[in-house]
């Protein structure tokens, strides 16, 4: 059974642009600020517009273990499609991301705050976990509304603070927020 090393799971978030209109202000950053103000956790928030920037920022997080070891939730907030996230104008599959971060995500929960990224077969998720060494993979298997999914992400990250066993996180999410889990087609693999 996968078990996190600690209850307090700090969050490292990478977010893409949601709209091409620069006046639009949609962002998960305020959700992270709410979590940081009300839970005993730290967050790091960075936006990124290219795959190179995405990889560079994640490699910095993963390679500087002394500075960033405590950031055990990686929150990836991007537009998504079946088995993919969109960074800039390009789509990148879980296979590509898994290959880029092979054996580098140990003890990390990877959460995709994006539409349909986890509309995949279970064996595809298990392959990602095995290749990267991630503790868990979570996200949504259908198109989601920004506000309701961001609220759900807050509830999920709070639940992650309450348990070290991933199956307890899953069980309690479905027990307490089952309707929302179904509406968003929330998935968690471990």
Backbone as a printed PyTorch tensor [residue, N CA C, xyz], in Angstrom:
tensor([[[  0.8340,  -1.1700,   0.0000],
         [  0.0000,   0.0000,   0.0000],
         [  0.8900,   1.2480,   0.0000]],

        [[  0.7030,   2.1590,  -0.9580],
         [  1.5020,   3.3810,  -1.0080],
         [  1.2160,   4.3070,   0.1860]],

        [[  2.2840,   4.7340,   0.8170],
         [  2.1780,   5.5990,   1.9850],
         [  3.1320,   6.7780,   1.8020]],

        [[  2.6090,   7.9780,   2.0370],
         [  3.4340,   9.1860,   1.9670],
         [  4.3670,   9.2350,   3.1710]],

        [[  5.4600,   9.9280,   3.0260],
         [  6.4400,  10.0310,   4.1050],
         [  5.9850,  10.9350,   5.2410]],

        [[  5.0110,  11.8090,   4.9780],
         [  4.5910,  12.7720,   5.9910],
         [  3.1490,  13.1910,   5.7580]],

        [[  2.5450,  13.7500,   6.8030],
         [  1.1880,  14.2790,   6.6650],
         [  1.2050,  15.5930,   5.9000]],

        [[  2.0860,  16.5070,   6.3010],
         [  2.1590,  17.8080,   5.6250],
         [  2.7790,  17.6290,   4.2480]],

        [[  1.9730,  17.8790,   3.2420],
         [  2.4230,  17.7200,   1.8640],
         [  2.3420,  19.0830,   1.1910]],

        [[  3.4800,  19.7140,   1.0390],
         [  3.5300,  21.0180,   0.4010],
         [  3.3090,  20.8680,  -1.0950]],

        [[  2.8770,  21.9430,  -1.7220],
         [  2.4260,  21.8810,  -3.1140],
         [  3.3140,  22.7300,  -4.0150]],

        [[  3.7650,  22.1060,  -5.0980],
         [  4.4530,  22.8070,  -6.1790],
         [  3.4980,  22.8110,  -7.3690]],

        [[  3.1300,  23.9910,  -7.8330],
         [  2.1480,  24.1150,  -8.9100],
         [  2.7490,  24.7700, -10.1440]],

        [[  2.5140,  24.1400, -11.2790],
         [  2.7910,  24.7570, -12.5720],
         [  1.4520,  24.9680, -13.2700]],

        [[  1.2540,  26.1710, -13.8010],
         [ -0.0070,  26.5000, -14.4560],
         [  0.2470,  27.1010, -15.8210]],

        [[ -0.5330,  26.6520, -16.7910],
         [ -0.4850,  27.2160, -18.1340],
         [ -1.4970,  28.3320, -18.2770]],

        [[ -1.5040,  28.9530, -19.4410],
         [ -2.4910,  29.9910, -19.7280],
         [ -3.8310,  29.3330, -20.0220]],

        [[ -4.8890,  29.8730, -19.4280],
         [ -6.2290,  29.3430, -19.6730],
         [ -6.8870,  30.0260, -20.8590]],

        [[ -6.5590,  31.2770, -21.0920],
         [ -7.2010,  32.0680, -22.1440],
         [ -6.1470,  32.7800, -22.9880]],

        [[ -6.4710,  33.0030, -24.2370],
         [ -5.5480,  33.7630, -25.0850],
         [ -5.6970,  35.2650, -24.8430]],

        [[ -6.8270,  35.6800, -24.2890],
         [ -7.0690,  37.0850, -23.9650],
         [ -6.2830,  37.4290, -22.6970]],

        [[ -5.3170,  38.2980, -22.8130],
         [ -4.4360,  38.6430, -21.6980],
         [ -5.1560,  39.3500, -20.5510]],

        [[ -6.3710,  39.8450, -20.7940],
         [ -7.1390,  40.5010, -19.7290],
         [ -7.8090,  39.4960, -18.7990]],

        [[ -7.9210,  38.2550, -19.2360],
         [ -8.5500,  37.2190, -18.4120],
         [ -7.6680,  36.9100, -17.2080]],

        [[ -8.2820,  36.6690, -16.0590],
         [ -7.5320,  36.4920, -14.8250],
         [ -7.6510,  35.0940, -14.2270]],

        [[ -8.2270,  34.1450, -14.9320],
         [ -8.3920,  32.7970, -14.3860],
         [ -7.0430,  32.2270, -13.9590]],

        [[ -7.0040,  31.7350, -12.7030],
         [ -5.7870,  31.1360, -12.1830],
         [ -6.1080,  30.3320, -10.9320]],

        [[ -5.3570,  29.2750, -10.7110],
         [ -5.4970,  28.4890,  -9.4870],
         [ -4.6790,  29.1020,  -8.3410]],

        [[ -3.9710,  30.1740,  -8.6170],
         [ -3.0910,  30.7670,  -7.6110],
         [ -3.8450,  31.1810,  -6.3420]],

        [[ -5.0330,  31.7340,  -6.4710],
         [ -5.7890,  32.1410,  -5.2770],
         [ -6.2130,  30.9220,  -4.4530]],

        [[ -6.4570,  29.7780,  -5.1020],
         [ -6.7780,  28.5440,  -4.3790],
         [ -5.5730,  28.1080,  -3.5400]],

        [[ -4.3910,  28.2240,  -4.1070],
         [ -3.1760,  27.8760,  -3.3650],
         [ -2.9670,  28.8140,  -2.1800]],

        [[ -3.2620,  30.0860,  -2.3820],
         [ -3.1300,  31.0520,  -1.2870],
         [ -4.1060,  30.7290,  -0.1560]],

        [[ -5.3180,  30.2950,  -0.5050],
         [ -6.2990,  29.8840,   0.4960],
         [ -5.7850,  28.6880,   1.3000]],

        [[ -5.2340,  27.7070,   0.5990],
         [ -4.6770,  26.5300,   1.2740],
         [ -3.5290,  26.9130,   2.1980]],

        [[ -2.6380,  27.7360,   1.6950],
         [ -1.4650,  28.1260,   2.4880],
         [ -1.8670,  28.9110,   3.7390]],

        [[ -2.8910,  29.7370,   3.6160],
         [ -3.3310,  30.5510,   4.7530],
         [ -4.0770,  29.7320,   5.8050]],

        [[ -4.6620,  28.5990,   5.4040],
         [ -5.5230,  27.8610,   6.3150],
         [ -5.0170,  26.4810,   6.7110]],

        [[ -3.9750,  26.0120,   6.0810],
         [ -3.3560,  24.7410,   6.4420],
         [ -1.8860,  25.0010,   6.7360]],

        [[ -1.2370,  24.0760,   7.3820],
         [  0.1740,  24.2440,   7.7070],
         [  1.0070,  23.6870,   6.5590]],

        [[  0.9160,  24.3430,   5.4120],
         [  1.6840,  23.9090,   4.2390],
         [  2.2410,  25.1270,   3.5100]],

        [[  3.2510,  24.8760,   2.7210],
         [  3.8190,  25.8920,   1.8400],
         [  3.4390,  25.5530,   0.4070]],

        [[  3.3760,  26.5620,  -0.4130],
         [  3.1340,  26.3490,  -1.8380],
         [  4.1430,  27.1450,  -2.6500]],

        [[  4.4600,  26.6130,  -3.8060],
         [  5.2280,  27.3460,  -4.8100],
         [  4.3690,  27.3390,  -6.0610]],

        [[  4.1680,  28.5090,  -6.6210],
         [  3.3600,  28.6560,  -7.8300],
         [  4.2110,  29.2570,  -8.9360]],

        [[  4.1910,  28.6430, -10.1000],
         [  4.8720,  29.1820, -11.2720],
         [  3.9880,  28.9740, -12.4910]],

        [[  3.9480,  29.9530, -13.3540],
         [  3.2640,  29.7660, -14.6330],
         [  4.3050,  29.3290, -15.6560]],

        [[  3.8500,  28.6530, -16.6740],
         [  4.7800,  28.2960, -17.7510],
         [  4.0130,  28.1600, -19.0680]],

        [[  4.6930,  28.5240, -20.1340],
         [  4.0520,  28.5810, -21.4500],
         [  4.6880,  27.6470, -22.4680]],

        [[  5.7980,  27.0020, -22.1290],
         [  6.4510,  26.0920, -23.0740],
         [  6.8110,  24.7860, -22.3640]],

        [[  6.9570,  23.7530, -23.1410],
         [  7.3480,  22.4580, -22.5830],
         [  8.7550,  22.5300, -21.9950]],

        [[  9.6230,  23.3010, -22.6130],
         [ 10.9820,  23.4590, -22.1080],
         [ 10.9550,  24.0960, -20.7200]],

        [[ 10.1240,  25.1140, -20.5510],
         [  9.9770,  25.7780, -19.2560],
         [  9.3690,  24.8110, -18.2350]],

        [[  8.3600,  24.0490, -18.6420],
         [  7.7230,  23.0260, -17.8090],
         [  8.7760,  22.0370, -17.2980]],

        [[  9.5640,  21.4950, -18.2090],
         [ 10.5990,  20.5200, -17.8350],
         [ 11.6720,  21.1420, -16.9570]],

        [[ 12.1060,  22.3320, -17.3060],
         [ 13.1500,  23.0080, -16.5440],
         [ 12.7180,  23.2420, -15.1000]],

        [[ 11.5000,  23.7130, -14.9150],
         [ 11.0260,  24.0040, -13.5570],
         [ 10.8510,  22.7220, -12.7430]],

        [[ 10.3280,  21.6780, -13.3760],
         [ 10.1830,  20.4080, -12.6570],
         [ 11.5400,  19.7910, -12.3440]],

        [[ 12.4820,  19.8690, -13.2810],
         [ 13.8290,  19.3410, -13.0090],
         [ 14.4960,  20.0980, -11.8610]],

        [[ 14.3040,  21.4120, -11.7980],
         [ 14.8430,  22.1920, -10.6830],
         [ 14.2610,  21.6970,  -9.3710]],

        [[ 12.9450,  21.5090,  -9.3240],
         [ 12.2850,  20.9940,  -8.1270],
         [ 12.8430,  19.6390,  -7.7270]],

        [[ 12.9860,  18.7490,  -8.6860],
         [ 13.3670,  17.3710,  -8.3990],
         [ 14.8580,  17.1970,  -8.1280]],

        [[ 15.6920,  18.0460,  -8.7090],
         [ 17.1380,  17.8740,  -8.5740],
         [ 17.7300,  18.5750,  -7.3480]],

        [[ 17.0550,  19.6090,  -6.8490],
         [ 17.5550,  20.2940,  -5.6540],
         [ 16.7910,  19.7610,  -4.4460]],

        [[ 17.1500,  18.5520,  -4.0280],
         [ 16.4080,  17.8510,  -2.9750],
         [ 16.4570,  18.5890,  -1.6350]],

        [[ 17.5290,  19.2590,  -1.3820],
         [ 17.6590,  19.9720,  -0.1070],
         [ 16.6290,  21.1070,  -0.0130]],

        [[ 16.4630,  21.8520,  -1.0830],
         [ 15.5640,  23.0050,  -1.0600],
         [ 14.0970,  22.6310,  -1.2540]],

        [[ 13.8320,  21.5660,  -2.0370],
         [ 12.4540,  21.3110,  -2.4550],
         [ 11.9070,  19.9390,  -2.0810]],

        [[ 12.5960,  19.2070,  -1.2520],
         [ 12.1580,  17.8530,  -0.9010],
         [ 10.7550,  17.8270,  -0.2900]],

        [[ 10.4070,  18.8620,   0.4560],
         [  9.1230,  18.8730,   1.1540],
         [  7.9250,  19.1410,   0.2400]],

        [[  8.1550,  19.4460,  -1.0250],
         [  7.0570,  19.6870,  -1.9740],
         [  6.6780,  18.3640,  -2.6190]],

        [[  5.7590,  17.6550,  -1.9600],
         [  5.4510,  16.2870,  -2.3690],
         [  4.1860,  16.1660,  -3.2160]],

        [[  3.4640,  17.2680,  -3.3950],
         [  2.3510,  17.2870,  -4.3450],
         [  2.7750,  18.1630,  -5.5110]],

        [[  2.7050,  17.5990,  -6.7030],
         [  2.9730,  18.3710,  -7.9210],
         [  1.6250,  18.5720,  -8.6130]],

        [[  1.1930,  19.8090,  -8.6560],
         [ -0.1240,  20.1990,  -9.1580],
         [  0.0850,  20.8250, -10.5360]],

        [[ -0.4190,  20.1560, -11.5690],
         [ -0.2370,  20.6070, -12.9420],
         [ -1.5810,  21.0960, -13.4800]],

        [[ -1.7280,  22.4060, -13.5810],
         [ -2.9850,  23.0380, -13.9710],
         [ -2.8670,  23.5720, -15.4000]],

        [[ -3.3860,  22.7950, -16.3390],
         [ -3.2980,  23.1240, -17.7620],
         [ -4.5900,  22.7110, -18.4530]],

        [[ -4.7660,  23.1790, -19.6740],
         [ -5.8190,  22.5860, -20.5000],
         [ -5.4260,  21.1410, -20.7520]],

        [[ -6.4250,  20.2910, -20.8830],
         [ -6.1270,  18.8880, -21.1130],
         [ -7.0080,  18.2700, -22.1780]],

        [[ -6.5530,  17.1460, -22.6650],
         [ -7.2800,  16.2950, -23.5910],
         [ -7.0400,  14.8660, -23.1270]],

        [[ -7.6760,  13.9270, -23.7640],
         [ -7.5040,  12.5240, -23.4040],
         [ -6.0150,  12.1850, -23.3910]],

        [[ -5.5110,  11.8120, -22.1950],
         [ -4.1330,  11.3560, -22.0240],
         [ -3.0870,  12.4490, -22.2850]],

        [[ -3.4990,  13.7270, -22.2630],
         [ -2.5590,  14.8010, -22.6150],
         [ -2.8330,  16.0650, -21.8170]],

        [[ -1.8010,  16.9090, -21.7470],
         [ -1.9800,  18.2900, -21.3050],
         [ -1.4740,  19.1900, -22.4110]],

        [[ -2.0160,  20.3890, -22.4490],
         [ -1.6100,  21.3670, -23.4540],
         [ -0.7260,  22.4060, -22.7810]],

        [[  0.4710,  22.5490, -23.3150],
         [  1.3990,  23.5740, -22.8360],
         [  1.7060,  24.4520, -24.0270]],

        [[  1.3340,  25.7250, -23.9280],
         [  1.4270,  26.5990, -25.0920],
         [  0.4280,  26.1090, -26.1290]],

        [[  0.8950,  25.9130, -27.3390],
         [  0.0150,  25.4420, -28.4150],
         [  0.1690,  23.9610, -28.7000]],

        [[  0.9510,  23.2600, -27.9020],
         [  1.2420,  21.8430, -28.1550],
         [  0.6630,  20.9410, -27.0710]],

        [[  0.3590,  19.7060, -27.4700],
         [ -0.1130,  18.6900, -26.5290],
         [  1.0350,  17.7460, -26.1900]],

        [[  1.0800,  17.3300, -24.9190],
         [  2.1100,  16.4070, -24.4530],
         [  1.4230,  15.2760, -23.6910]],

        [[  1.7570,  14.0460, -24.0430],
         [  1.0980,  12.8740, -23.4710],
         [  1.7250,  12.4860, -22.1350]],

        [[  0.9820,  11.6730, -21.3930],
         [  1.5310,  11.1180, -20.1570],
         [  2.7850,  10.3080, -20.4480]],

        [[  2.8130,   9.6260, -21.6030],
         [  4.0120,   8.8650, -21.9790],
         [  5.2240,   9.7810, -22.1070]],

        [[  5.0510,  10.9350, -22.7720],
         [  6.1610,  11.8770, -22.9340],
         [  6.6240,  12.4130, -21.5820]],

        [[  5.6610,  12.7800, -20.7490],
         [  6.0090,  13.3150, -19.4280],
         [  6.6770,  12.2300, -18.5820]],

        [[  6.1250,  11.0090, -18.6460],
         [  6.7190,   9.8880, -17.9190],
         [  8.1360,   9.6020, -18.3630]],

        [[  8.3770,   9.6730, -19.6610],
         [  9.7250,   9.4430, -20.1890],
         [ 10.6860,  10.5370, -19.7040]],

        [[ 10.2280,  11.7740, -19.7320],
         [ 11.0720,  12.9040, -19.3120],
         [ 11.4510,  12.8040, -17.8320]],

        [[ 10.5370,  12.2720, -17.0050],
         [ 10.7720,  12.2400, -15.5570],
         [ 10.8730,  10.8110, -15.0300]],

        [[ 11.4340,   9.9420, -15.8580],
         [ 11.6030,   8.5410, -15.4810],
         [ 12.4290,   8.4270, -14.2020]],

        [[ 11.9020,   7.6620, -13.2390],
         [ 12.5480,   7.3990, -11.9410],
         [ 12.8430,   8.6560, -11.1300]],

        [[ 12.1030,   9.7480, -11.3700],
         [ 12.3970,  10.9990, -10.6710],
         [ 11.2790,  11.4840,  -9.7520]],

        [[ 10.1200,  10.8190,  -9.7580],
         [  8.9710,  11.3390,  -9.0180],
         [  8.6390,  10.5470,  -7.7560]],

        [[  9.6110,   9.8530,  -7.2010],
         [  9.3890,   9.0410,  -6.0040],
         [  8.8010,   9.8930,  -4.8790]],

        [[  7.8500,   9.3120,  -4.1640],
         [  7.2040,   9.9460,  -3.0090],
         [  6.4230,  11.2070,  -3.3650]],

        [[  6.0570,  11.3540,  -4.6270],
         [  5.2970,  12.5280,  -5.0680],
         [  3.8970,  12.1110,  -5.5290]],

        [[  2.9210,  12.9330,  -5.1990],
         [  1.5680,  12.8030,  -5.7350],
         [  1.4900,  13.7650,  -6.9140]],

        [[  1.1700,  13.2510,  -8.0820],
         [  1.0580,  14.0780,  -9.2800],
         [ -0.4280,  14.2840,  -9.5520]],

        [[ -0.8760,  15.5370,  -9.5090],
         [ -2.2910,  15.8420,  -9.7340],
         [ -2.4410,  16.7350, -10.9610]],

        [[ -3.2190,  16.2420, -11.9140],
         [ -3.5260,  17.0140, -13.1170],
         [ -4.8500,  17.7340, -12.9170]],

        [[ -4.8050,  19.0430, -12.7840],
         [ -6.0130,  19.8630, -12.7100],
         [ -6.3840,  20.2860, -14.1180]],

        [[ -6.8010,  19.3110, -14.9250],
         [ -7.0590,  19.5640, -16.3440],
         [ -8.1480,  18.6270, -16.8610]],

        [[ -8.8230,  19.0630, -17.9070],
         [ -9.8600,  18.2460, -18.5350],
         [ -9.2610,  16.9750, -19.1210]],

        [[ -9.9080,  15.8570, -18.8920],
         [ -9.7120,  14.5840, -19.5880],
         [ -8.3230,  13.9580, -19.5600]],

        [[ -7.3580,  14.5480, -18.8940],
         [ -6.0100,  13.9900, -18.9310],
         [ -6.0030,  12.5390, -18.4510]],

        [[ -6.8470,  12.2160, -17.4780],
         [ -6.8710,  10.8440, -16.9730],
         [ -8.0170,  10.0200, -17.5720]],

        [[ -8.4490,  10.4000, -18.7680],
         [ -9.3620,   9.5570, -19.5400],
         [ -8.4830,   8.5340, -20.2530]],

        [[ -8.0180,   7.5620, -19.4410],
         [ -7.0480,   6.5650, -19.8920],
         [ -7.4070,   5.2180, -19.2730]],

        [[ -6.8160,   4.1850, -19.8150],
         [ -6.9710,   2.8600, -19.2250],
         [ -6.1140,   2.7880, -17.9550]],

        [[ -6.5390,   1.9700, -17.0130],
         [ -5.8070,   1.8450, -15.7540],
         [ -4.3670,   1.3960, -15.9830]],

        [[ -4.1480,   0.5190, -16.9560],
         [ -2.7740,   0.0510, -17.1980],
         [ -1.8670,   1.1840, -17.6660]],

        [[ -2.4290,   2.1840, -18.3480],
         [ -1.6530,   3.3620, -18.7720],
         [ -1.2220,   4.1700, -17.5410]],

        [[ -2.1320,   4.3100, -16.5830],
         [ -1.8020,   5.0200, -15.3430],
         [ -0.7460,   4.2590, -14.5600]],

        [[ -0.8950,   2.9510, -14.4660],
         [  0.0660,   2.1150, -13.7330],
         [  1.4490,   2.1850, -14.3990]],

        [[  1.4550,   2.2410, -15.7250],
         [  2.7240,   2.3690, -16.4570],
         [  3.4170,   3.6820, -16.1080]],

        [[  2.6440,   4.7780, -16.0350],
         [  3.1960,   6.0810, -15.6560],
         [  3.7830,   6.0130, -14.2460]],

        [[  3.0440,   5.4070, -13.3180],
         [  3.5190,   5.2880, -11.9400],
         [  4.8020,   4.4760, -11.8620]],

        [[  4.8250,   3.3690, -12.5720],
         [  6.0140,   2.5080, -12.5490],
         [  7.2230,   3.2100, -13.1670]],

        [[  6.9990,   3.8690, -14.2890],
         [  8.1110,   4.5300, -14.9880],
         [  8.6850,   5.6870, -14.1720]],

        [[  7.8110,   6.4860, -13.5400],
         [  8.2750,   7.6830, -12.8310],
         [  8.5900,   7.4320, -11.3670]],

        [[  7.9970,   6.3730, -10.8040],
         [  8.1520,   6.1140,  -9.3840],
         [  7.2180,   6.9470,  -8.5240]],

        [[  6.2630,   7.6520,  -9.1380],
         [  5.3380,   8.5010,  -8.3870],
         [  4.5310,   7.6800,  -7.3930]],

        [[  4.1950,   8.2970,  -6.2960],
         [  3.3890,   7.6720,  -5.2540],
         [  1.9450,   7.5130,  -5.7210]],

        [[  1.4120,   8.5360,  -6.3960],
         [  0.0320,   8.5110,  -6.8780],
         [ -0.1080,   9.4440,  -8.0680]],

        [[ -1.1380,   9.1670,  -8.8590],
         [ -1.4920,   9.9640, -10.0330],
         [ -2.9780,  10.2550,  -9.9210]],

        [[ -3.3500,  11.5240,  -9.9860],
         [ -4.7690,  11.8760,  -9.8590],
         [ -5.1420,  12.9560, -10.8490]],

        [[ -6.4520,  13.0820, -11.0690],
         [ -6.9740,  14.0820, -11.9870],
         [ -8.3620,  13.7060, -12.4630]],

        [[ -8.7220,  14.1890, -13.6350],
         [-10.0880,  14.0740, -14.1370],
         [-10.1260,  13.3810, -15.4920]],

        [[-11.2250,  12.6610, -15.7160],
         [-11.3730,  11.9030, -16.9570],
         [-12.4330,  12.5040, -17.8820]],

        [[-12.9390,  13.6740, -17.5570],
         [-13.9020,  14.3230, -18.4470],
         [-13.6520,  15.8250, -18.4650]],

        [[-14.3810,  16.5210, -19.3240],
         [-14.2980,  17.9790, -19.3370],
         [-14.8340,  18.5010, -18.0160]],

        [[-14.1350,  19.4600, -17.4520],
         [-14.4820,  19.9730, -16.1310],
         [-14.6530,  21.4760, -16.1780]],

        [[-15.4450,  21.9780, -15.2650],
         [-15.6310,  23.4110, -15.0890],
         [-14.4930,  23.9440, -14.2180]],

        [[-13.9730,  25.0900, -14.5470],
         [-12.8260,  25.6460, -13.8320],
         [-13.1040,  25.8340, -12.3400]],

        [[-14.2230,  26.4590, -12.0080],
         [-14.5040,  26.7660, -10.5970],
         [-14.7350,  25.4880,  -9.7960]],

        [[-15.6110,  24.6020, -10.2800],
         [-15.9080,  23.3960,  -9.4900],
         [-14.6810,  22.4970,  -9.3570]],

        [[-13.8790,  22.4070, -10.3970],
         [-12.6780,  21.5640, -10.2870],
         [-11.6340,  22.1980,  -9.3680]],

        [[-11.5290,  23.5020,  -9.3670],
         [-10.5780,  24.1750,  -8.4780],
         [-11.0130,  24.0160,  -7.0220]],

        [[-12.3130,  24.1230,  -6.7650],
         [-12.8280,  23.8720,  -5.4180],
         [-12.5310,  22.4240,  -5.0250]],

        [[-12.7500,  21.4950,  -5.9480],
         [-12.4560,  20.0920,  -5.6720],
         [-10.9650,  19.9030,  -5.3800]],

        [[-10.1080,  20.5600,  -6.1540],
         [ -8.6630,  20.4620,  -5.9150],
         [ -8.3270,  20.9020,  -4.4860]],

        [[ -8.9620,  21.9720,  -4.0160],
         [ -8.7400,  22.4460,  -2.6480],
         [ -9.1320,  21.3590,  -1.6510]],

        [[-10.3090,  20.7560,  -1.8460],
         [-10.7760,  19.6870,  -0.9470],
         [ -9.8310,  18.4870,  -0.9910]],

        [[ -9.3760,  18.1490,  -2.1800],
         [ -8.4510,  17.0210,  -2.3510],
         [ -7.1230,  17.2850,  -1.6480]],

        [[ -6.5690,  18.4740,  -1.8350],
         [ -5.2870,  18.7960,  -1.2030],
         [ -5.4290,  18.8480,   0.3190]],

        [[ -6.5750,  19.3070,   0.8110],
         [ -6.8150,  19.2690,   2.2490],
         [ -6.8510,  17.8180,   2.7330]],

        [[ -7.5360,  16.9410,   1.9960],
         [ -7.6160,  15.5290,   2.3730],
         [ -6.2190,  14.9040,   2.3580]],

        [[ -5.3870,  15.3120,   1.4350],
         [ -4.0140,  14.7870,   1.3710],
         [ -3.2360,  15.1120,   2.6420]],

        [[ -3.6120,  16.1960,   3.3280],
         [ -2.9260,  16.5650,   4.5690],
         [ -3.3680,  15.6900,   5.7440]],

        [[ -4.5430,  15.0710,   5.6110],
         [ -5.1220,  14.3150,   6.7230],
         [ -4.6640,  12.8650,   6.8010]],

        [[ -4.1150,  12.3420,   5.7180],
         [ -3.7650,  10.9200,   5.6640],
         [ -2.4130,  10.7260,   4.9900]],

        [[ -1.7210,   9.6680,   5.3880],
         [ -0.4930,   9.2960,   4.6930],
         [ -0.7480,   8.1350,   3.7300]],

        [[ -1.7900,   7.3360,   3.9920],
         [ -2.1170,   6.2120,   3.1070],
         [ -2.9530,   6.7290,   1.9330]],

        [[ -2.5030,   6.4430,   0.7260],
         [ -3.2000,   6.9360,  -0.4610],
         [ -4.6020,   6.3420,  -0.5460]],

        [[ -4.7700,   5.0890,  -0.1600],
         [ -6.1130,   4.5040,  -0.2220],
         [ -7.0630,   5.1810,   0.7660]],

        [[ -6.5610,   5.6980,   1.8740],
         [ -7.4010,   6.4410,   2.8180],
         [ -7.8210,   7.7860,   2.2230]],

        [[ -6.9190,   8.4250,   1.4910],
         [ -7.2700,   9.6740,   0.8010],
         [ -8.3890,   9.3860,  -0.1920]],

        [[ -8.2060,   8.3660,  -1.0170],
         [ -9.2210,   8.0100,  -2.0130],
         [-10.5560,   7.6680,  -1.3450]],

        [[-10.5200,   6.8060,  -0.3650],
         [-11.7450,   6.3600,   0.3150],
         [-12.5070,   7.5510,   0.9000]],

        [[-11.7980,   8.4550,   1.5550],
         [-12.4580,   9.5920,   2.1870],
         [-12.9210,  10.6490,   1.1930]],

        [[-12.2370,  10.7880,   0.0670],
         [-12.7280,  11.6950,  -0.9780],
         [-14.0750,  11.2010,  -1.4880]],

        [[-14.1720,   9.9120,  -1.7730],
         [-15.4260,   9.3710,  -2.2990],
         [-16.5100,   9.3230,  -1.2190]],

        [[-16.1250,   9.1120,   0.0260],
         [-17.1010,   9.0940,   1.1190],
         [-17.6820,  10.4870,   1.3520]],

        [[-16.8200,  11.4850,   1.4000],
         [-17.2490,  12.8430,   1.7320],
         [-17.7210,  13.6650,   0.5360]],

        [[-17.1790,  13.3960,  -0.6380],
         [-17.4740,  14.2260,  -1.8130],
         [-17.8240,  13.3600,  -3.0250]],

        [[-18.5020,  12.2500,  -2.7760],
         [-18.8000,  11.2770,  -3.8270],
         [-19.5050,  11.8660,  -5.0330]],

        [[-20.4940,  12.7280,  -4.8000],
         [-21.2210,  13.3420,  -5.9180],
         [-20.3040,  14.1660,  -6.8010]],

        [[-19.4430,  14.9430,  -6.1910],
         [-18.4990,  15.7670,  -6.9500],
         [-17.4420,  14.9030,  -7.6370]],

        [[-17.0090,  13.8340,  -6.9580],
         [-16.0640,  12.8940,  -7.5800],
         [-16.6580,  12.3190,  -8.8720]],

        [[-17.9260,  11.9380,  -8.8060],
         [-18.5900,  11.3810,  -9.9910],
         [-18.8040,  12.4360, -11.0550]],

        [[-19.2590,  13.6220, -10.6450],
         [-19.5310,  14.6930, -11.6100],
         [-18.2780,  15.0650, -12.3990]],

        [[-17.1330,  15.1070, -11.7220],
         [-15.8760,  15.4890, -12.3700],
         [-15.1350,  14.2810, -12.9440]],

        [[-15.6360,  13.0840, -12.6530],
         [-14.9700,  11.8280, -13.0390],
         [-13.5280,  11.8160, -12.5220]],

        [[-13.4330,  12.0720, -11.2100],
         [-12.1300,  12.1020, -10.5280],
         [-11.5370,  10.7010, -10.5010]],

        [[-10.2420,  10.6100, -10.8070],
         [ -9.5070,   9.3390, -10.7810],
         [ -8.2740,   9.5000,  -9.9150]],

        [[ -7.9440,   8.4300,  -9.2060],
         [ -6.6890,   8.3810,  -8.4700],
         [ -6.1250,   6.9760,  -8.6160]],

        [[ -4.8690,   6.9220,  -9.0090],
         [ -4.1780,   5.6430,  -9.2010],
         [ -2.9510,   5.6320,  -8.2990]],

        [[ -2.6580,   4.4520,  -7.7560],
         [ -1.4910,   4.2960,  -6.8980],
         [ -1.0310,   2.8590,  -6.8940]]])
